[in-house]
């Protein structure tokens, strides 16, 4: 490994690439050449650092661990001169973030414990040596030289690790099933088809620490006796696909993949397969169909993949995050892992926070933390200090939980009891301005669209629910709609073939349970309490507040507003399309939604 | 997206080369369809016919696969493809207003291509960029934190 006195980490996640991260790297390189510093300073690509919402680019300099933000390309020459030539921190570019020390970066928020995310932002994902320098592939060495496959399975079983894709099946048990299965060829598959809207933890692991997934898969393959593996990554993640391909190539060059790994006699190779945009492919049987070059339609289980999976051979499928936990479990031991967490859910879980919460983004916390701690302590509370209304957990098949559930301890069982799921760890936080009927309709629109159409309850049932919800939102709800919805939810849940259909009714079921008053207001009073559903609201100009500035009238896309200058304006409700532009523009808050 | 219109012999040659590079195993079908889609902007009948011959698969199978996946198209698309994220986090972050603006600005509804073949307006499933929603992608360019006011300016960047 070449020695550099300084390392510069530049974030190349999709948002930063859009902001010109590669141009920044190029400019940095040019400037380093100009100053004769190329031998001393290394520029590395990493995943996200800093807050993506700020303007300009971010970079980090090590070993000082200084975080520069809001950079433009013009800042680079001066920065290079100050930081690397003169060796002093260019204070003027640390515009928002104060000087960050190493420990703070690795544990950035209170209550976080990082296992899966421990390397993210700390290493160059495209350089295997960086991973190795932080105990990478040590677990693989330990397994191949000191442990039998059975001991490996036992260790994972003892750790209590459960599938992080959402189902929560014990990983060790899954591995034992495939290990015991008869078959010429066994396959190890990584489910990187992270399709749940609002979940992006897997993307960040794939892009930021690809080798942890590869190492976990090799260890699993050794335990299961598999010689070939596939990482099935969704096509919506082009950077993840590229990073994984590079990482696999590097692992192969280091003798960590391929024949006779580390001289142990064990052989295993790995390939990346790309999806093509189908949510249902996250379901394991559909995923395997897609790898085989077919339509990604699920099939009934049993037979389970451990008996008849990919090409009818015994196969094991785990999620990205599950594999990524494995090396640390092997290195630090099952007991250490099991000491983290809560009841039957050991270890940590990543959550992707989105919606109306102040700190959006990825966090990793031990199981057992409460929703309140996640939203208020880690997430910083609700944006603009509005009132919390609901949080939707686990993606489109999860339920919406109201304020009364905020002290719920997060684990697989507690969420299931509350009528939601842990799923892939998506958390969509909603404030008081959200209409829960509209949200239920929205999720149904998604599942209805993504239903593969193979089984009837899911294909037709989700459509019926969507029709009813749309009608309710349009103010045409009927008194028996609520009963019909309940009936449909039950039928779809009980009779669908795969997890998509079984989970599809959850958003409707949970909103019916916790926010029934909103449904009733829509149906009986033709009123949308959150003032979201267009057919149930109207815009009016308040007489005393309107100054007649004409701003709204000039910007109305359908010319629905009339009035003389300096006179109170009027909105014609028959023309108004309720786009809300006037309300946003009015400098005097003179437009009211009724 | 599609840089130039290819036809007949060109398409057949392209398909042949792709099958040579990937091999003719059934598992290669989706990777090959991806590449055809990228080259032509869509998967034409001509391409399906040739692929059927080269891979020894029924055209019906290829067509059923090509129509199953959202990112593969069997219809020609415009020079620029706009994909707007319709997922909940973007929706909650104000995506609805951006989507309305986008449709109004282009005069297109979801799935439509403009008369002059310049634009195709699509929605996409979650791109995992939920921290910067609403998000849209034009060709390969990603736009985050999009507001309705920014839409006309963004569209102006494309010829």
Contacts between the chains, C-beta under 8 A, distances in Angstrom:
chain1	res1	chain2	res2	distance
A	14	B	127	7.6
A	14	B	129	6.0
A	14	B	142	5.1
A	15	B	129	6.3
A	15	B	131	7.9
A	15	B	132	5.3
A	15	B	142	7.0
A	15	B	144	5.2
A	17	B	142	7.5
A	18	B	141	6.7
A	18	B	142	4.7
A	18	B	143	7.0
A	18	B	144	6.9
A	52	B	131	5.8
A	52	B	132	5.2
A	52	B	144	7.0
A	53	B	131	7.7
A	53	B	132	6.5
A	53	B	145	6.4
A	194	B	128	6.6
A	195	B	125	6.2
A	195	B	126	6.8
A	196	B	126	7.0
A	197	B	87	3.0
A	197	B	88	5.0
A	197	B	89	6.2
A	197	B	90	7.9
A	197	B	125	6.9
A	197	B	126	3.8
A	197	B	130	7.4
A	198	B	87	6.5
A	198	B	88	5.8
A	198	B	89	4.4
A	198	B	126	6.6
A	198	B	130	5.2
A	199	B	126	7.4
A	199	B	128	7.2
A	199	B	130	7.9
A	200	B	126	7.8
A	200	B	128	3.6
A	200	B	129	7.1
A	200	B	130	5.9
A	200	B	131	7.6
A	203	B	128	4.3
A	235	B	34	7.1
A	235	B	71	5.3
A	236	B	71	7.8
A	236	B	124	6.9
A	236	B	125	6.6
A	236	B	126	7.2
A	236	B	127	5.2
A	236	B	128	6.9
A	237	B	127	8.0
A	237	B	128	6.4
A	273	B	27	7.9
A	273	B	30	7.7
A	273	B	31	7.7
A	274	B	30	7.4
A	274	B	31	6.7
A	274	B	34	6.6
A	275	B	30	7.8
A	275	B	69	7.4
A	276	B	30	5.6
A	276	B	33	7.1
A	276	B	34	6.3
A	276	B	69	3.4
A	276	B	70	7.3
A	276	B	71	4.7
A	276	B	72	5.3
A	277	B	69	5.1
A	277	B	70	3.4
A	277	B	71	3.5
A	277	B	72	7.4
A	277	B	124	7.6
A	277	B	125	6.6
A	278	B	68	6.3
A	278	B	69	5.1
A	278	B	70	6.2
A	279	B	125	5.9
A	290	B	30	6.7
A	291	B	27	6.4
A	292	B	26	6.4
A	292	B	27	5.7
A	293	B	25	7.6
A	293	B	26	4.1
A	293	B	27	4.8
A	293	B	28	6.7
A	293	B	29	3.8
A	293	B	30	5.8
A	293	B	65	7.0
A	294	B	26	7.8
A	294	B	61	7.9
A	294	B	65	6.5
A	295	B	64	5.7
A	295	B	65	5.6
A	295	B	68	4.2
A	296	B	68	6.5
A	296	B	69	7.4
A	297	B	68	7.9
A	352	B	130	6.4
A	354	B	88	7.9
A	354	B	89	3.5
A	354	B	92	7.3
A	354	B	93	7.5
A	354	B	130	3.9
A	354	B	131	6.7
A	354	B	133	6.8
A	355	B	88	7.7
A	355	B	89	5.8
A	355	B	92	4.5
A	355	B	93	7.0
A	356	B	92	6.4
A	356	B	93	8.0
A	360	B	130	6.9
A	360	B	131	4.3
A	361	B	131	4.9
A	392	B	88	7.0
A	396	B	88	7.1
A	426	B	89	7.9
A	428	B	88	5.3
A	428	B	89	5.6
A	428	B	92	6.1
A	430	B	92	6.1
A	434	B	92	6.8
A	439	B	88	7.4
A	442	B	88	6.2
A	442	B	91	5.9
A	443	B	88	6.7
A	446	B	86	7.7
A	446	B	87	7.3
A	446	B	88	7.5
A	450	B	125	7.5
A	452	B	68	7.7
A	557	B	104	6.6
A	579	B	97	7.7
A	579	B	100	6.3
A	580	B	97	6.8
A	581	B	148	7.9
